[in-house]
Every structure is written in structure tokens, then in C-alpha cells.
Amino acid sequence: MKSQVLLVVVLIAAVLASGVGVVYTQHANRRLFVEWRKLQAERDTLEVEWELLRLEQSTLVTDAAVEAVARTRLNMLAPDPGAILYIAPP
């Protein structure tokens, strides 16, 4: 009789522990899924930013962009055509 009561108590404890384990696992799964979705959104944002930076880089290396930066930031001007001396090789 005592062994049957002990068996029932052990089985009830096992069922409760199993239930708590299932709840914990589902909670952890949901938390990780939310984190995964946030990381995916961040990845997508970074990919868009990367493409914009690549586009900006490709426009900054053009001759017109380099000339515009030289004129505005460095105050450089193209010399007058009459002030240019051409030296012929010997």
C-alpha cells in the first residue's frame, strides 16, 4: 500500500516536472524566435545601408565628383589655358 502511494507521488511529480519543462521550452523558443526576427530586421537594414554606401562610393569616384570636392573643399581652380606651358621632349 505504501509503495503504491509512493509510486503515485513520484508519477505526479514527474508529470508536473514534465509540464514545467514544456512551458519553459516553449517560452525559450518564443524568446529566441523574437530575437531571431529582430536580427533579421537588423540584417535587412544593414544590407540596404550597405547598398546605399556602395552607390555613394561609386558616384564619389567619378571625375565630376572629384572636381567638385577639389573646388569646394580645397578651393582649387583650373588654371587658365594661357598659363599652361607645354614642354616638348628632347
PASEBA-1860 file (N, C-alpha, C; in nm, 3 decimals):
! residues 90
1> MKSQVLLV> 0.082/-0.118/0.000/0.000/0.000/0.000/0.086/0.126/0.000 ~ 0.189/0.130/0.088/0.278/0.245/0.093/0.355/0.258/-0.038 ~ 0.391/0.148/-0.099/0.466/0.154/-0.223/0.380/0.211/-0.336 ~ 0.250/0.182/-0.333/0.160/0.236/-0.435/0.143/0.387/-0.418 ~ 0.132/0.433/-0.296/0.120/0.577/-0.269/0.248/0.648/-0.312 ~ 0.362/0.589/-0.280/0.490/0.645/-0.319/0.503/0.651/-0.471 ~ 0.458/0.547/-0.539/0.462/0.542/-0.685/0.373/0.652/-0.744 ~ 0.256/0.673/-0.688/0.164/0.777/-0.736/0.227/0.915/-0.715
9> VVLIAAVL> 0.289/0.938/-0.600/0.353/1.066/-0.572/0.468/1.091/-0.669 ~ 0.547/0.989/-0.694/0.659/1.003/-0.788/0.607/1.031/-0.928 ~ 0.502/0.962/-0.969/0.446/0.985/-1.102/0.385/1.125/-1.115 ~ 0.319/1.173/-1.012/0.264/1.308/-1.013/0.377/1.411/-1.023 ~ 0.483/1.390/-0.949/0.598/1.481/-0.955/0.660/1.479/-1.095 ~ 0.669/1.361/-1.155/0.726/1.351/-1.290/0.638/1.424/-1.392 ~ 0.506/1.411/-1.378/0.415/1.479/-1.470/0.426/1.631/-1.454 ~ 0.432/1.678/-1.329/0.446/1.822/-1.305/0.580/1.875/-1.359
17> ASGVGVVY> 0.686/1.801/-1.336/0.818/1.842/-1.387/0.818/1.845/-1.539 ~ 0.754/1.749/-1.600/0.744/1.746/-1.745/0.666/1.866/-1.797 ~ 0.557/1.900/-1.730/0.478/2.018/-1.770/0.557/2.146/-1.758 ~ 0.630/2.160/-1.648/0.714/2.279/-1.629/0.822/2.284/-1.737 ~ 0.878/2.171/-1.771/0.979/2.166/-1.877/0.923/2.208/-2.012 ~ 0.801/2.165/-2.043/0.738/2.203/-2.169/0.712/2.353/-2.173 ~ 0.662/2.409/-2.064/0.634/2.552/-2.058/0.764/2.631/-2.073 ~ 0.869/2.590/-2.005/0.998/2.658/-2.014/1.053/2.651/-2.155
25> TQHANRRL> 1.044/2.536/-2.218/1.095/2.519/-2.354/1.018/2.607/-2.452 ~ 0.888/2.614/-2.439/0.809/2.699/-2.528/0.843/2.847/-2.507 ~ 0.861/2.886/-2.382/0.898/3.025/-2.353/1.034/3.058/-2.414 ~ 1.130/2.971/-2.397/1.264/2.994/-2.453/1.257/2.998/-2.606 ~ 1.175/2.912/-2.664/1.160/2.909/-2.808/1.102/3.041/-2.859 ~ 1.000/3.093/-2.792/0.940/3.220/-2.833/1.038/3.335/-2.818 ~ 1.113/3.335/-2.710/1.212/3.442/-2.687/1.319/3.439/-2.795 ~ 1.368/3.321/-2.828/1.469/3.309/-2.932/1.414/3.346/-3.070
33> FVEWRKLQ> 1.287/3.314/-3.095/1.226/3.348/-3.223/1.214/3.499/-3.238 ~ 1.175/3.567/-3.131/1.165/3.713/-3.135/1.303/3.774/-3.159 ~ 1.404/3.723/-3.091/1.540/3.773/-3.110/1.586/3.748/-3.254 ~ 1.555/3.633/-3.309/1.591/3.598/-3.446/1.527/3.694/-3.545 ~ 1.399/3.726/-3.522/1.330/3.819/-3.612/1.392/3.959/-3.604 ~ 1.430/4.003/-3.484/1.496/4.133/-3.470/1.628/4.134/-3.544 ~ 1.704/4.026/-3.532/1.832/4.018/-3.601/1.813/4.016/-3.753 ~ 1.708/3.951/-3.800/1.680/3.952/-3.944/1.647/4.093/-3.991
41> AERDTLEV> 1.568/4.165/-3.913/1.533/4.303/-3.949/1.658/4.391/-3.950 ~ 1.745/4.372/-3.853/1.870/4.448/-3.848/1.958/4.415/-3.968 ~ 1.963/4.288/-4.004/2.040/4.246/-4.121/1.987/4.313/-4.248 ~ 1.855/4.316/-4.262/1.795/4.378/-4.379/1.827/4.527/-4.385 ~ 1.821/4.593/-4.270/1.853/4.735/-4.264/1.999/4.759/-4.301 ~ 2.088/4.675/-4.250/2.230/4.689/-4.281/2.258/4.662/-4.429 ~ 2.186/4.568/-4.488/2.205/4.540/-4.631/2.164/4.661/-4.715 ~ 2.053/4.725/-4.679/2.009/4.845/-4.752/2.112/4.956/-4.736
49> EWELLRLE> 2.160/4.975/-4.614/2.261/5.078/-4.589/2.388/5.050/-4.667 ~ 2.428/4.923/-4.673/2.549/4.883/-4.747/2.534/4.914/-4.896 ~ 2.418/4.884/-4.951/2.395/4.914/-5.093/2.398/5.065/-5.119 ~ 2.341/5.143/-5.027/2.346/5.288/-5.042/2.489/5.341/-5.034 ~ 2.567/5.285/-4.945/2.707/5.327/-4.933/2.787/5.289/-5.058 ~ 2.760/5.172/-5.113/2.829/5.132/-5.237/2.791/5.225/-5.351 ~ 2.664/5.262/-5.359/2.619/5.355/-5.463/2.685/5.491/-5.445 ~ 2.690/5.538/-5.320/2.754/5.667/-5.292/2.902/5.662/-5.328
57> QSTLVTDA> 2.968/5.552/-5.296/3.109/5.537/-5.328/3.132/5.540/-5.479 ~ 3.045/5.474/-5.553/3.062/5.473/-5.698/3.042/5.611/-5.759 ~ 2.958/5.693/-5.698/2.938/5.829/-5.751/3.050/5.923/-5.707 ~ 3.113/5.895/-5.592/3.218/5.984/-5.544/3.348/5.969/-5.620 ~ 3.368/5.860/-5.689/3.495/5.839/-5.760/3.489/5.888/-5.904 ~ 3.378/5.944/-5.946/3.371/5.997/-6.082/3.452/6.126/-6.090 ~ 3.493/6.162/-6.211/3.574/6.283/-6.230/3.500/6.408/-6.185 ~ 3.371/6.415/-6.214/3.293/6.533/-6.175/3.287/6.547/-6.023
65> AVEAVART> 3.273/6.437/-5.954/3.266/6.444/-5.808/3.400/6.486/-5.749 ~ 3.508/6.432/-5.803/3.642/6.469/-5.754/3.667/6.617/-5.780 ~ 3.628/6.665/-5.898/3.646/6.806/-5.930/3.563/6.895/-5.839 ~ 3.440/6.854/-5.810/3.354/6.933/-5.721/3.412/6.942/-5.582 ~ 3.465/6.831/-5.531/3.528/6.832/-5.398/3.652/6.920/-5.400 ~ 3.731/6.912/-5.508/3.852/6.995/-5.517/3.816/7.143/-5.518 ~ 3.708/7.178/-5.586/3.668/7.319/-5.592/3.610/7.368/-5.459 ~ 3.525/7.289/-5.395/3.456/7.336/-5.274/3.541/7.322/-5.148
73> RLNMLAPD> 3.601/7.208/-5.126/3.674/7.186/-5.001/3.816/7.239/-5.005 ~ 3.881/7.225/-5.120/4.022/7.262/-5.129/4.045/7.397/-5.197 ~ 3.936/7.460/-5.242/3.944/7.588/-5.312/4.040/7.583/-5.431 ~ 4.041/7.474/-5.502/4.127/7.460/-5.619/4.052/7.509/-5.743 ~ 4.126/7.565/-5.834/4.071/7.615/-5.959/4.153/7.560/-6.075 ~ 4.089/7.544/-6.189/4.161/7.502/-6.309/4.242/7.622/-6.359 ~ 4.365/7.600/-6.402/4.447/7.713/-6.450/4.394/7.765/-6.583 ~ 4.425/7.891/-6.610/4.388/7.950/-6.738/4.462/7.875/-6.849
81> PGAILYIA> 4.396/7.854/-6.962/4.466/7.784/-7.071/4.592/7.856/-7.117 ~ 4.596/7.988/-7.108/4.716/8.061/-7.149/4.831/8.047/-7.051 ~ 4.802/8.008/-6.928/4.908/7.995/-6.826/4.971/7.858/-6.826 ~ 4.922/7.768/-6.911/4.977/7.632/-6.914/5.093/7.629/-7.011 ~ 5.208/7.578/-6.967/5.326/7.564/-7.052/5.340/7.418/-7.091 ~ 5.359/7.395/-7.217/5.381/7.260/-7.267/5.529/7.246/-7.302 ~ 5.593/7.147/-7.251/5.736/7.125/-7.277/5.747/7.002/-7.365 ~ 5.810/7.019/-7.477/5.828/6.908/-7.570/5.947/6.825/-7.526
89> PP> 5.937/6.696/-7.540/6.053/6.611/-7.502/6.170/6.633/-7.599 ~ 6.291/6.619/-7.550/6.407/6.642/-7.637/6.422/6.539/-7.748
END
